[in-house]
Amino acid sequence: MDAVAKRVRTFVRVKPTADFAQDMIKFGPDNKSIDIYIKKDARKGVVNNRQTDWSFRLDGVLHNTSQELAYETVAKKVVSEALIGCNGTIMCYGQTGAGKTYTMTGATAEYKHRGIIPRALQQVFKATAHSVDPFVTVRISYLEIYNETLFDLLSTTTSNGTSDVQMAVVDCPQGVYVKGLSIHSVSHEEDALNLLFEAGETNRVIAEHTLNKNSSRSHCIFTIYIESRFRVFSDVKCVNSKINLIDLAGSERLSKTGSEGNVLKEAMYINKSLSFLEQLVIALADPKRDHIPFRQSKLTHVLKDSLGGNCNTVLVANICGEAVHVEETLSSLRFATRMKWITTEPVINETYDREGTVKALEKEIILLKQELAMHDSLVNRSLVTYDPLTDIQIAEIKSQVHKYLKGAIDEIDIVNVRQVQEVFKQFKLVVSQQEHEVEARLRSKYALIDKNDFAVVAAVQKAGVVDVDGHLVLEEDGQDFGTRTAPFSSRRGAKKKSRKSNEQPKKEGIGSSHSERDLDGFLPSKSQVITATKDLDVKEGARNQDTANIDAELSKPAPVEDSQRPSSPPSKPVAFEQFKEECGSEISRIFKENKSILLARKKRSSTVAQRINFIKHEMEGIKKALEAQKQERWQQGEYVDEKGQIIIDEKEFLLIMKLKDLKEEYRSGYAELQDLKAEIQYCQHLVDQCRNKLVSEFEIWYSESFLIPKDVQEALKPGGNIRPGMIPINRVMCLEEDEQERFERMQETMLPACPASVSFYKAKMKTDQKRTYARTMSSLEQMRKKPGLITAAGKNKPLSFLYVT
């Protein structure tokens, strides 16, 4: 995909406050511009040329907006394009206390107040859950830049808080990466949120000063890596993308924050790195600049791909609306305006498996070497071509193969390796054709029946072809002959010999005896013979736990006998016929109607396809005739009229008109064929759905009627969560409701925005439990050090305590 230059999109988010300076800050009617007005200072004299009004044009102004609207405006498009392979970057910039961390991470106490990072994770995992491609992996990393030092917030740290691995920013042909940064694979949204909450609320450095009680003292970059693999034949296509979500530390005016000590040192590092970032933005916005100072700081070096690379970049400038912070607001807006002039070239990051490419090239090299060796050995032969075979050459090879098989020729002329490969291909086609012919002859005499397909078994039993035990029965002159054959196979089915009976059975309704024509409708088609109908049962979730043990279930008696029920349950084929006459009559009728419609559509599709092929061959003949007419006209000389147009004879004109009509007929036939294919696919879906519904409802009816006692049925009916037939009958009696499942179901019902918020609250609960456990252990350790305290577990094992009074 060719890269298309895009500029950085910039947004301004105003921190909601009661002291908003409405007379100084004005928003445009389209919410894409912001104007700032300052009164002149009379103390500086009459002559005062200082600027008092500014106007900034941006991509959007977010004022009094919710977290959901902010995400929809800023981040949703970036995440969507990252899912198809384009890198993305979202960066929050502004003064301290302006709401950058709230915009990026949000508040973990409430689900609706979560920020861009949790919402981006939710969008990514929702998309991967609905994706048809199963080869999608999601990984995350969390980098912190504190006092120009790199820290991994997700790594295992030592007791003093320093990481064991030395981290560094490294340039490579694929881009910039941080050496030593751990990347964690996550398969669920809850796992990713758990890592985010644990790292963001526990490991990140914060401090308190005058303007912000929880001021972030470091720059943090949360990265989501998305990898999708597409397998097409032997090639492996891979699409990689990443989303950088950057929460910058806020710029500070030391005169306002009153910082001192360690907080002052942190503020100096923060302001210095942000100053280098602004210099980098100015350099990137200037097209005449040759040198871009990416290596001035760790922050600018890490953001080399995000600002000057191939990704979609978005900036959110967080500002305060108070009049006292107007200078910092102007500085943030100037930075956002400069960012608008930066252009990036986002592309889809597609790669192919190197191993597959190497194997293909090696195969091609071997083939070329063989052809060259043969070309050198055949000295007396000329006109040896190494190009792919044409249709004429393939037809000639096919003819030679058939002559060789019939004995008309003793050998086949060998020219090159491609011809040898084509000869073997033709041999394979001949063998395959013979196999199909043999299979067709066998199908005319035999049929495959699956033992678990109750409809087919009942049909052949009522037609008198086989007995109850599954053995073939022959009738002749009113006498029955029992021929012992293999019983029905539970996997592939057994063969039965088809014959026409002397007397046609009478139809007594939908569930009565079937004629041979009805029997053929129940038999599996050519594409369904190989796959046993047991696979359909597996797909039906109502019987996916004990389909393999159906024979054992048939032999088991009812758990509790009822006076109104027979002493032993009937066989399932007999019960299936009874079910179709009673409760399942409507489903059976719909199934037969859908199947008849499907067969009619298939027949019509075959007719239209034959007609299209005939038209295509006729068009090819006309094209060849036209080409011959053109060659003849060119040899005899062409005649032109006064306007310079070529004059053609009546025969060529008629051919052209006929070709035009055939093309129109071909288009209409092709359109009809496409419509028929769509109808066939839909009808096939309905037939499969009706078949599955018929079988599943029969299982439920059979269990309710013959297997499950009435007292157990009454216990199962009120809840409605379990129906007979959904689980093995031998587990119905001992099934109890799980407390954990009940709690999770209640949680999904009671939580706000359910069920999407379940992962968020579960991750928050785990983080709170870990934090509570850490505080408890810290308190116990302090108690152990107090005098007069005796521990039952000994030193460094504060398990139980006794106070000495």
PyMOL commands that set and color helices and strands:
alter all, ss='L'
color gray80, all
select helices_A, chain A and resi 42-44+67-74+76-82+100-104+111-113+116-129+189-203+254-257+262-285+294-296+298-302+304-308+323-340+354-377+391-406+417-445+454-462+516-522+534-539+541-543+547-555+572-581+585-636+650-707+710-716+729-731+739-750+758-785
alter helices_A, ss='H'
color red, helices_A
select strands_A, chain A and resi 6-7+9-15+25-27+33-37+53-57+60-63+87-94+136-146+149-152+168-172+175-179+184-186+206-207+215-216+219-232+235-247+311-320+343-344+350-352+446-449+472-476+479-483+494-497+639-640+646-647+789-791+801-803
alter strands_A, ss='S'
color yellow, strands_A
deselect
rebuild
show_as cartoon
